[in-house]
Amino acid sequence: MESRTVFKLFAVSQPGIEEITLSELEDLGIEGKVVPGGVEFKGGLRELYLSNLWLRTANRILVRVASFKVTTFSELVKKVSRYPWDIYFPFPQKVKVRVTCKKSKLYHSKAVAERILKGIHHRLKHQLEEAKFEDEGTSIIVRIENDFCTISVNSSGASLHKRGYRVVETEAPLRETLASAMILASGWDRKTPLIDPFCGSGTIPIEAALISANIPPGLNREFAFMKWKNFDGSLWNQILENARESIKDFPEVYGFDISEHAIKAAVNNAEAAGVEIFLKVASLPKGKIMPLVYVITNPPYGKRIKVNAEKIYKEFGDWLKKSFLGYKVGFLAPSNRLVSATGIKCKKILSFSNGGIRVNLYCNR
């Protein structure tokens, strides 16, 4: 029988795309509230599993385990030991404790992490080994601000942007969560042919194919919650079965890139993702390709390119106007100067950081 425990949950998403994450939750029938850096929501195991499996723009799903006022280390250990940590750590394992302290009497993050583990050990009958990296095991996220402590457990494990299909990388790849945010925010109807003329290792075309075919981004990976004491294998298998039954046919999705290495990477990644997309080595493809298309892309800019970015954006805009009878476009740009170079009338839809560079998504919808 499905557990009726209600968890306080938090979908971590990159600042700037929280509203897209909220929309995804609402599509799953889950109500949420946007706060800086993510979306707060409540739910049982079903909602926990669904959000991990289906959210394309979230990085992690956290379970808020504890929250309390604290000013001393002894008080911290005592209060931490009150919570049912055996649910999340039913056997000896590695755990990473990540701590941030702000405007509090307890300000030494390493000392706080040591006391958190000490408090958990008081509750458990076994010891936990501290992991060096967050992806090694279940992670605990601790935030102490104004002497108020919030402790969360990461139910996802490795970041949700790790879909499992990126077998070959290229320089400065676009993160999968950001590619999905671009596609979802662009207004693409999931039927009209989609083109990415600067596809790199194929992230945008692959994510577009996954979205249109209704394939969950987490279908081929594991999650930290699978090792929890309260893991409901029957419920999880039912959710997976329902997801597989909802998969649709692939639309027309195209990816082009001037780099042969990039296209080879894209082909390998698409194969690993199990999606059908057309990939070809080419600069901006010539000729009247289609009467109506969606173009969603991340043109080259910043230090990773050696040519004039303004020239690339101008050629991109000229190509759109000459090649299609009608088009909808969504593209990233770090400056208004590059947007103006395209000659396309568009407006800013999203703003976020990509590879340390502040960029905006511009669409003509």
Phi and psi in degrees as a GROMACS rama.xvg file:
@    title "Ramachandran Plot"
@    xaxis  label "Phi"
@    yaxis  label "Psi"
@TYPE xy
-66.2671  133.849  GLU-2
-63.7655  141.22  SER-3
-99.31  7.88165  ARG-4
-59.8015  132.28  THR-5
-103.84  124.094  VAL-6
-101.982  148.905  PHE-7
-86.869  118.97  LYS-8
-118.042  155.564  LEU-9
-141.968  118.594  PHE-10
-89.6672  111.465  ALA-11
-79.2421  123.995  VAL-12
-135.332  158.491  SER-13
-65.5074  135.342  GLN-14
-51.2404  128.545  PRO-15
111.741  -20.223  GLY-16
-120.083  16.065  ILE-17
-59.3452  -38.1574  GLU-18
-64.2371  -32.9967  GLU-19
-67.4916  -41.0931  ILE-20
-62.3194  -41.8497  THR-21
-59.7347  -44.465  LEU-22
-60.3912  -39.0153  SER-23
-63.1211  -43.2449  GLU-24
-61.75  -42.5071  LEU-25
-62.6577  -35.1157  GLU-26
-63.8524  -24.7821  ASP-27
-88.8515  1.84222  LEU-28
80.781  23.4474  GLY-29
-114.379  126.072  ILE-30
-83.3027  143.287  GLU-31
-148.441  174.793  GLY-32
-133.585  125.273  LYS-33
-74.6889  130.944  VAL-34
-132.614  162.505  VAL-35
-54.4359  124.017  PRO-36
89.7676  7.31936  GLY-37
160.634  -161.984  GLY-38
-133.166  127.751  VAL-39
-88.0909  138.084  GLU-40
-156.6  168.357  PHE-41
-121.397  154.034  LYS-42
175.179  170.463  GLY-43
-93.5529  -160.039  GLY-44
-61.351  -36.5779  LEU-45
-59.49  -47.8286  ARG-46
-67.1448  -35.4061  GLU-47
-62.6322  -45.209  LEU-48
-69.9739  -44.2102  TYR-49
-60.6902  -44.3576  LEU-50
-66.0554  -39.2349  SER-51
-66.4189  -40.2347  ASN-52
-72.5927  -40.5964  LEU-53
-103.84  -25.1668  TRP-54
-69.2508  122.728  LEU-55
-92.5477  -20.3424  ARG-56
-110.215  -1.20752  THR-57
-91.6957  149.378  ALA-58
-92.363  -35.8479  ASN-59
-155.781  156.375  ARG-60
-113.206  115.436  ILE-61
-100.044  144.987  LEU-62
-104.312  120.514  VAL-63
-76.2754  106.26  ARG-64
-90.3291  -41.0984  VAL-65
-145.45  149.105  ALA-66
-153.449  130.744  SER-67
-166.199  162.264  PHE-68
-81.614  139.155  LYS-69
-153.936  139.704  VAL-70
-132.095  -11.0113  THR-71
-131.737  157.935  THR-72
-67.2443  -38.4412  PHE-73
-64.2955  -39.2058  SER-74
-65.5771  -38.0691  GLU-75
-62.0936  -48.4918  LEU-76
-60.2468  -44.8732  VAL-77
-62.5195  -44.9636  LYS-78
-72.4323  -37.1188  LYS-79
-62.5068  -37.2354  VAL-80
-68.2693  -10.1847  SER-81
-80.1361  -15.0875  ARG-82
-94.2927  152.278  TYR-83
-77.3337  71.3477  PRO-84
-69.2602  -16.9279  TRP-85
-64.5031  -20.6639  ASP-86
-63.216  -42.5469  ILE-87
-93.1913  -22.3937  TYR-88
-131.35  69.8558  PHE-89
-73.9839  -8.64136  PRO-90
-150.672  162.936  PHE-91
-57.9221  131.983  PRO-92
-160.92  172.872  GLN-93
-85.2397  142.902  LYS-94
-143.113  139.228  VAL-95
-107.017  125.608  LYS-96
-105.333  117.654  VAL-97
-110.247  121.792  ARG-98
-122.423  137.473  VAL-99
-128.951  133.428  THR-100
-122.772  137.527  CYS-101
-148.663  125.93  LYS-102
52.9423  45.8924  LYS-103
-136.915  158.1  SER-104
-66.2955  -32.8095  LYS-105
-92.425  107.101  LEU-106
-123.67  -9.18695  TYR-107
-89.4414  105.693  HIS-108
-62.0389  -38.5795  SER-109
-66.676  -40.9342  LYS-110
-65.775  -38.3239  ALA-111
-62.7113  -44.8212  VAL-112
-59.5965  -41.2631  ALA-113
-63.0008  -41.214  GLU-114
-71.7897  -33.4578  ARG-115
-61.3438  -47.7987  ILE-116
-64.1742  -37.5349  LEU-117
-62.6187  -43.5553  LYS-118
-63.8933  -39.755  GLY-119
-65.458  -41.2023  ILE-120
-63.8048  -30.985  HIS-121
-63.3076  -29.9991  HIS-122
-85.5376  -35.0504  ARG-123
-89.8343  162.545  LEU-124
-97.6319  3.41674  LYS-125
-137.446  166.892  HIS-126
-97.5887  151.922  GLN-127
-109.189  140.966  LEU-128
-97.8777  132.518  GLU-129
-74.3127  128.617  GLU-130
-87.1797  151.307  ALA-131
-79.3391  -33.878  LYS-132
-123.948  151.054  PHE-133
-66.8478  -28.5997  GLU-134
-80.1636  -5.35687  ASP-135
-72.2131  -27.9929  GLU-136
-166.301  -162.575  GLY-137
-66.3327  138.389  THR-138
-114.812  149.676  SER-139
-114.978  130.13  ILE-140
-111.85  120.888  ILE-141
-117.617  131.204  VAL-142
-129.907  123.577  ARG-143
-117.585  115.511  ILE-144
-136.359  128.592  GLU-145
53.3806  40.8844  ASN-146
65.6281  17.7113  ASP-147
-112.97  124.407  PHE-148
-103.444  130.217  CYS-149
-121.423  127.506  THR-150
-118.67  126.964  ILE-151
-125.12  151.779  SER-152
-111.846  132.398  VAL-153
-79.0005  112.248  ASN-154
-82.1909  -13.2667  SER-155
-86.1705  -34.5442  SER-156
85.0213  -126.116  GLY-157
-59.2919  150.885  ALA-158
-51.7685  141.296  SER-159
-66.639  -13.7386  LEU-160
-71.133  -14.8027  HIS-161
-84.0847  86.7182  LYS-162
-75.7811  -21.0966  ARG-163
101.073  -0.0531381  GLY-164
-102.776  -10.0649  TYR-165
-80.4511  83.5981  ARG-166
-88.7885  -22.0839  VAL-167
-132.255  131.666  VAL-168
-111.266  157.104  GLU-169
-120.08  177.226  THR-170
-66.7883  133.339  GLU-171
51.3916  57.1993  ALA-172
-70.3737  148.083  PRO-173
-74.9437  132.224  LEU-174
-65.9322  142.954  ARG-175
-58.0122  -39.518  GLU-176
-64.1933  -37.0457  THR-177
-72.9169  -38.0407  LEU-178
-60.3516  -43.686  ALA-179
-64.9251  -39.9898  SER-180
-60.8275  -41.9201  ALA-181
-59.39  -47.316  MET-182
-65.2964  -46.7482  ILE-183
-66.805  -35.3207  LEU-184
-78.3769  -19.7387  ALA-185
-72.3967  -20.5793  SER-186
87.8626  11.7548  GLY-187
-56.0023  133.259  TRP-188
-81.5127  -0.480738  ASP-189
69.6341  9.79128  ARG-190
-123.43  -43.4791  LYS-191
-62.7817  138.34  THR-192
-52.2043  139.106  PRO-193
-117.897  137.214  LEU-194
-127.413  137.138  ILE-195
-121.224  105.186  ASP-196
-79.78  -7.61202  PRO-197
-126.919  59.3961  PHE-198
-77.3473  -15.8993  CYS-199
55.5723  -128.585  GLY-200
-83.0873  9.18664  SER-201
94.0681  14.0416  GLY-202
-60.2674  -48.6711  THR-203
-64.3908  -50.2826  ILE-204
-59.4335  -39.6574  PRO-205
-66.4575  -46.5323  ILE-206
-63.2528  -37.3561  GLU-207
-63.3385  -42.2239  ALA-208
-65.2429  -41.2485  ALA-209
-62.4317  -42.3799  LEU-210
-64.4515  -50.3174  ILE-211
-65.6045  -37.3456  SER-212
-83.0599  0.0845995  ALA-213
60.281  40.9282  ASN-214
-94.5872  123.253  ILE-215
-61.9689  138.491  PRO-216
-66.1434  -22.1611  PRO-217
-100.932  17.5131  GLY-218
-64.7699  -31.0267  LEU-219
-116.322  36.5314  ASN-220
-140.91  170.688  ARG-221
-105.967  162.796  GLU-222
-132.152  154.045  PHE-223
-62.2131  -34.4061  ALA-224
-63.5283  -16.3453  PHE-225
-66.9787  -17.572  MET-226
-101.196  3.17244  LYS-227
-77.8205  156.721  TRP-228
-63.0256  -32.9058  LYS-229
-94.4956  15.1323  ASN-230
-62.4321  126.345  PHE-231
-103.153  92.7709  ASP-232
-62.0748  -35.6891  GLY-233
-65.2348  -45.3173  SER-234
-63.8011  -43.5409  LEU-235
-62.0283  -43.7945  TRP-236
-64.8933  -35.6616  ASN-237
-64.7971  -42.8301  GLN-238
-63.775  -41.9232  ILE-239
-63.9013  -41.9066  LEU-240
-63.0867  -43.7655  GLU-241
-61.6733  -39.0684  ASN-242
-65.2635  -44.9958  ALA-243
-64.107  -35.4117  ARG-244
-71.2874  -18.3183  GLU-245
-92.8666  -0.137378  SER-246
-68.5113  137.511  ILE-247
-111.842  179.348  LYS-248
-71.7913  156.623  ASP-249
-80.2654  142.973  PHE-250
-83.9279  -175.636  PRO-251
-84.1447  112.739  GLU-252
-128.357  131.025  VAL-253
-124.496  142.085  TYR-254
-132.172  130.981  GLY-255
-125.827  149.087  PHE-256
-158.535  145.454  ASP-257
-72.1038  -18.6611  ILE-258
-90.4898  123.61  SER-259
-65.8888  -37.2468  GLU-260
-61.4081  -42.2376  HIS-261
-63.0294  -44.0383  ALA-262
-66.0238  -38.6255  ILE-263
-61.4021  -41.2792  LYS-264
-63.4412  -43.5818  ALA-265
-62.0781  -41.1388  ALA-266
-61.5774  -46.1836  VAL-267
-64.319  -41.3016  ASN-268
-67.8728  -40.8037  ASN-269
-63.0846  -40.115  ALA-270
-63.5848  -41.9621  GLU-271
-65.4577  -32.3535  ALA-272
-79.6952  -14.7635  ALA-273
73.0691  30.5888  GLY-274
-112.631  155.54  VAL-275
-107.493  109.151  GLU-276
-138.367  155.109  ILE-277
-93.5872  123.238  PHE-278
-126.126  136.402  LEU-279
-149.831  143.008  LYS-280
-75.3264  116.111  VAL-281
-170.185  152.38  ALA-282
-78.998  -152.399  SER-283
-61.5457  111.814  LEU-284
-59.8828  140.525  PRO-285
-91.9287  159.023  LYS-286
95.5326  166.648  GLY-287
-76.4906  95.8364  LYS-288
-78.1752  -51.5518  ILE-289
-147.522  154.204  MET-290
-71.4588  -33.0438  PRO-291
-144.997  127.973  LEU-292
-141.907  161.111  VAL-293
-104.389  130.808  TYR-294
-116.173  116.767  VAL-295
-125.919  122.662  ILE-296
-156.415  163.82  THR-297
-123.655  85.7756  ASN-298
-62.4445  157.943  PRO-299
-65.3203  138.652  PRO-300
-161.302  169.784  TYR-301
79.2324  -164.895  GLY-302
-70.5673  -15.9404  LYS-303
-76.7476  -5.14471  ARG-304
-120.281  150.974  ILE-305
-107.471  -0.659187  LYS-306
-107.276  172.536  VAL-307
-72.6154  114.763  ASN-308
-63.6516  -37.0352  ALA-309
-61.102  -37.6531  GLU-310
-64.7044  -41.9986  LYS-311
-62.8405  -44.6341  ILE-312
-66.0992  -37.043  TYR-313
-64.5647  -45.9503  LYS-314
-62.743  -35.7122  GLU-315
-63.0727  -47.3996  PHE-316
-63.4936  -42.4418  GLY-317
-62.1729  -41.7659  ASP-318
-60.7728  -43.8971  TRP-319
-60.1903  -46.0395  LEU-320
-70.5443  -28.1852  LYS-321
-90.6552  -25.7491  LYS-322
-95.5705  -19.1826  SER-323
-129.915  145.054  PHE-324
-71.8077  -30.1651  LEU-325
-156.118  145.507  GLY-326
-153.921  151.606  TYR-327
-115.902  139.708  LYS-328
-134.691  144.984  VAL-329
-137.22  123.173  GLY-330
-143.703  154.085  PHE-331
-91.5949  144.218  LEU-332
-152.546  140.693  ALA-333
-89.2035  -5.09951  PRO-334
-153.176  154.602  SER-335
-64.8746  -28.6681  ASN-336
-60.1768  -43.069  ARG-337
-71.1609  -34.5026  LEU-338
-63.9974  -44.7847  VAL-339
-61.6348  -33.3729  SER-340
-62.8759  -27.0388  ALA-341
-72.3311  -26.1839  THR-342
72.5687  14.3231  GLY-343
-98.8046  131.938  ILE-344
-78.5559  114.395  LYS-345
-149.725  171.014  CYS-346
-132.596  156.673  LYS-347
-74.7506  129.121  LYS-348
-107.748  -43.618  ILE-349
-135.324  159.007  LEU-350
-141.568  126.646  SER-351
-158.22  174.912  PHE-352
-97.7012  133.05  SER-353
-128.417  112.093  ASN-354
61.1556  33.6846  GLY-355
83.1114  1.18033  GLY-356
-111.393  130.88  ILE-357
-74.6482  122.752  ARG-358
-130.612  161.207  VAL-359
-122.963  148.625  ASN-360
-94.6463  123.119  LEU-361
-110.959  134.8  TYR-362
-132.149  152.759  CYS-363
-103.258  16.769  ASN-364
